[in-house]
Amino acid sequence: MGDSVKTEKREDRKTDGLMKAYFEKPKRLTTWSGFPIKDIYTPADLEGIDYERDVANAGDYPFTRGIHSNMYRGRYWTMREGSGYARAADTNKRLKFLASQGVSGFSIFRDLPTVWGIDADHPMAEGEVGLSGVNLTSLKDMEGVLDGIALDKVSVALLCASSLAPVIFSQYLAVAENRGIDIAKLRGTIANDPLHSRYCYGKPSNPIDLSVKLAVDIIEFCTKYMPLWNTNSVNAYDMRETGINAPEEIAFGFGIAMEYIRKAVERGLNVDDFANRISFYFSSGMDFFEEIAKLRAARSLWAKIMRERFDAKKPDSWKFRFGIHTAGSSLVPQQPLNNIIRISIEALAGVLGGVQSLHCCSYDEPIALPSEESRTKPELQIPQILWAGRIS
């Protein structure tokens, strides 16, 4: 074959490629959860929907458009970033760095030995101490993590969802009391969701009956002594990351939350005394409109569950209060800077869905723990535009 023929064939392939690109169309005509997407939507698609009954204004039951009438004009969502790795001193340093960057809430991750109830010096903990979070074997560890942090002026999420949650929670309260802080004034969340933990990463340390009892113990304690503290953060996010779709994320998350509520009511607690301090942790993925619709639907469904199934009387008990973590499973290690765009789209979906607390991934999370560079370089701070409330 002559050189001229080879050149001609290469040019033909280029032309074919250009034509295919020019006439390219979507390869998938469904949402990521499998729902078909029509070519065009008209008012006929709203047939049977009563605005006041099914949607209503923001701040009105069933809260489809939001739990607050003025939403982000009243207050921005909490700008929350997670930290937890290596030694207590390392985590403390990162928390203070995040505070200097403008976050308004801390999320403290714990390592797997802590989740499983294994001391750091136990042979079974070898290779895992401080790897996926900070180790919290003792009160001294918690004191080191919180050194110099004003606990009565910051919202702290303790991300221990297993049956070890009461131990971690007790460490936190002991630090506050040793400083003379009234625990009734503390704001934050204890994950306290052992049912999710059992099926996502901690079955051995989460026997069902014991786990649920301990979870309800925390609900009861906080109901009596800590009116500002969130007693649960039901973690549907981790379940979504295993591969389930958006409706299943709602179904599993709500099913687990309802079990805690049932057990608390059986113990004698009034649902209206604790329901307003149950929160949720949901994912926000790349299917922009589906994620917004999911959060609106969840808010409306939860309001009806609380009012109709549990006979809650107070409007605050009907409100679906949730945080968002942008979807780690959507990020890739190849060309990681492109993750910035993915994170921004997912964060925007969470905001338009009415989120109360937003945790954005870092572009480098598929590679390692988030670096300080990914939090500080101006050209890498697109998600922080969302955090700053520019689009509320």
N, C-alpha and C positions, 0 to 999 in steps of 0.2 A: 504494500500500500504506500503510495507516494505521500510526501509531506503535505502537498496541497489538499489531498483527500482527507488526511487526518485533521488538518486545520478546519476544513469545511464541516466535518462531523462534530468537532468541538463547538463550532459556532452554532450548529443546529441544536446541540444540547443546551447551550446557553439560551437560545431563543425559546426552546420548549420550556425551560425553567422559568423564564420571564412570563410566558403566557400562562403557565400554571399559577404563578404567584398573582398575576393580574386577575384571574378568574377564581381565586381561592375563596372558599366558603367554609363556614363552621363544620367541623367533623362531628360534633356532638350537639344534638338539638334537644338536650334535656339538661336539667340542673345536675349538680354533682350527686344529688341524692336520687336522681332518676326520674324526676317529674318532667313531663313533656313541656316544652316551651312553644307557645303559639307564635305564628308570624306577626300577628297584630292583635292588640287587645282593645276592646271598645266598651262603652258603658254597659253593653249587654252582659259583660263578664261580671258585673256587680249585681246582677239580678238576684233578688232574695236577700241581699245584705241590707240590714237596717242600721243606719249610721249610729244613732243613739244607743241602740242595743248591742251592736257588735263591735263598734269602733270607739265612738265617743271622743270628746276633746281630751287632750293631755291633762292628767290630773283627775279625770273622772273614770269611774268604773265602766268597763273592765280594763282600763289603763292601756289599751292597745297602742296609743300614741305616746305613752310615757306616764310615769307615776307622779310627776310634778307638772303643774300647769305652766310654769315659766321655764322649766328644764334648765338649760345651761346658762340662762341669763341670771338665774338665782344663785347657782354655784357650779363651777366646773366639776367634771368627774375627777375622782382622785387619781393623781398621776403616780402610779405605783410601779416600782421596779424591784425585781427580786435579787437577793444575794444570799450566799451561803456556800462556803468552800473552805477547805484547809483548816487552819486553826481559828479559834474564836477571835484572836487579834486581827487576823486577815479579813474576816467577815466584818468586824467592827470598822476597820479602815475603809472597806468598800461602802458600807452604809453611810459613813460620813462623807465620802466622795459623792455618792448619789444625792445626798442632801444638798451639797454645794452646787449640784447641777439642776436643782429645782424640783425634785420629786416631792410629793406631799404625803407619801405613805411608803412604808417599808414592807417587803415580803421576805421573811427569813426562811430559807430552805434548809432542811436537815438532811443528813446523809442516811444511807440505808441501815447501818447498824443502829442508829437512833430509832428508825421506824420499826425495826425488828426487836428492839429492847435488848440489844447486845452491847456490853461495855466496850469501849475503844480498845482496851488491852486484852480482850478475849481472842483466842486464836481464830474463831469464826469471823471476826471482824477484819482480819488481815486483808489488805488490798482495797478496802472499801471506806476506810476512815477519812472523812473530809473530802471524798471524791465527788459525790453528787449533792453535797450540801455540807453545812458545818456540823461537826459532831457535838452533841449535847448530852454527854454522859452524866454530868454533874451540875450542881448549882453554880460552881465556879465557871464552867463553860458559858452558861447563860449570862453571868455577870460580865465576862469578858466581851461577849457579843454586844452587850448593851451599854458598855462603859461610855460615859459622857453623852448619852442620848436622853433627852428629856421625855420620859415616857408619858407624862401627863399632857404633852403638847404635840404628840405625833400619833398617827394611826399605824398600828403594827399588825401584820398578818403572820401568824405562826403556822407554817405550812407543814403540820404533822397531822395526817388524817387517820392514822392507824389507832389501835387501842392503846398506844403509848401517848396519845394526845393529852390525857389528864396529867401525866408526868411532866411533859413539856410546859403545859399551861401552869402547873404548880410552880415550876422554876421561875417563870415570868412573873407570877404574882408575888413570889418571895422576894425577887429583886425589887419590885415596886414597893412592897411593904417595908423592906429594909431601908429604903430611901425616905420613908415617911409619907408615901403617896397613897391617897385614898383610892382603893381599887374601884370604887363606884364611879370615879371620874375617868377611868381608862377607856380609850377607844381602840377598837381593833377587831380582829377575828381570829378564832382558833378553828382550823380546818375541820377537825372533829367529824370525819366522814369515813368511819372504818368499813362500811359496806362497800363503798367504791374501792377503798384501799385493798380489800380482800381480793377483788377481781382484777386489779390493775398491777399491783406490785408487792402485796404483802400478805398472802393467804396464811402462812404459818403463824403470824403474829396477830391475826384477826379472827379468832373463833367467833361465830356469829352472835350467839347469845350474850357472851361476855362483852363483846364490842358494842352492841347496841345498848346494853345496860350502862356502860361507861359513858357512851355518847349522851344518853339521857341524864346521867349524873351531872355532866357539864351544863346541859340545858337548865336543869333545876337550880344548880348553884348560881349561874349567871342571872336567871330570872329573879332570884331572891336578893342578890348582892351586887350585880353589875349591869345596870339598866342600859348602858351605852355600848355594851360589848356584843358583837355578833357571835351567837352560840354555835353556829354551823356554817361551813361554806361547802355546800354539796357540790362535789367536783365532777361535773359532766364533761369537762374538758379532757381529762385523762381518758375517759371512755371513748370520746370522739377520736382521739389520737390512735386508738386501736383499730379504727377503720369503719366504725358504724356511721350511719348517715345522720342528717340533721333531725328528722323526726325521731329517730331512735335515741339521739342525744337528749332530747326533751323527755322521752318516755322513761329511759333509765334514770335520769336525774330526778324527775318528779316521783317516780316509784320509790326511790331510796328516801327522798325527803319525807314522803308520806308515812313511811315506816317509822321514822324518828318521831313524827308528830303523833302517830297512833300510840306509840309506847309512852310518850310524855303525858298524853291525856289519860291513858290507863293508870299512870302513876298518881294522878289526881291534879295535874297542872291544868289551869284554864288556858285554852288555846290562845286567847287574846292577850295573855300575859307574856307570851314568848314568840308568837308567830312573826312579829315584826322584826325580830332579830335573827331570822333564818335567811341566809344569803346563798347565792349560787355562783358557780365559776364555770363559764361557758367558753366555747371556742369561737373564733371568728376566722373563717377560711376565705378562700379566693373566690367563691361563688357569691359575688357582691350582693345581688338582690335577694338570693335565697337566704343569706345570713341575716339580712335586715328583716325579712319576712319571718324567719325563724324566731327572732327575738321578740317581735311584735306578737306573734302567735303565742309564744310561751307566756308573755306577760298577761294576755287575755285569759289563757287557759288556767294559769295559776290563780288568778283572781276568782274564777268560777269554782275551782276546786276548794279554795279556802272558805268561800262564802256558802257554797251549796253542800259540800261533802263534810266539812268540819264545823259548819255552823258558826264560823267566826263572825263577830258582830262589828268589830272596829275596821274602818277603811284601811288603816295602816296594816292590818293583818292580811289584807287581800293583795298587797303590793309585792310584785316580783322584783326583788332587789338583787342585782347581779354584777359581777365583774367579768371582764373579757381578757383572755390571753390570746394574742394572735397565734395562728396555727403553726406550731413548730414543724409539723409534718409537711407543710407546704414549702419549706425552705430547702435549699440545696447547697452543698459545699462547692460545686463548680460555679465559677464566676459569682462569688458570693455577694458582690455589691448589688447585683440585680435583686437580691433579697430585700433591699431597702424599698423597692417599689411594691413588692408583695406585701410587706409589713404595712406600708402606708394604705394600700387598698383595704386590707383587713381591719386596720384601726378605724378607717373612715366608716366601714360597715358597722362596726361596734358603736361608734358615736351616733350614727344615724338610726341605729337600733335602740338607742336610749340608755347606754351603759352608765353605771354609777362609778365604776373603777376600771381603769384601763392599764393593762400591762403589755407593752410592745416587746416582741422579741428583738434581739440584736442581729444584725446581718451576718455576724460570724458565729452564731450559735450552733450551726451544723458542724462546726470544726472544733470548737472548744468553748469554755466558759466565756461569757461576754467580756470583751476587753474594754479598758478605759478608752481606747481610741475610738471604738464604735459608739461611745457615748459623748465624745467631745468634738470630733472634727466637724466643722460647720457643714461641709458638703455631704456629711453622712447623717444629718439630723432631720431628714424629711419627716419621720414620724413625730419629732418633737414639735413640728408646726401644728400637728393635730393636738398634742398635749396642751399646747399653750392656749387652746380655745379659740383659735382663729375662725373656726367654721361652725361654732355653736349656733 
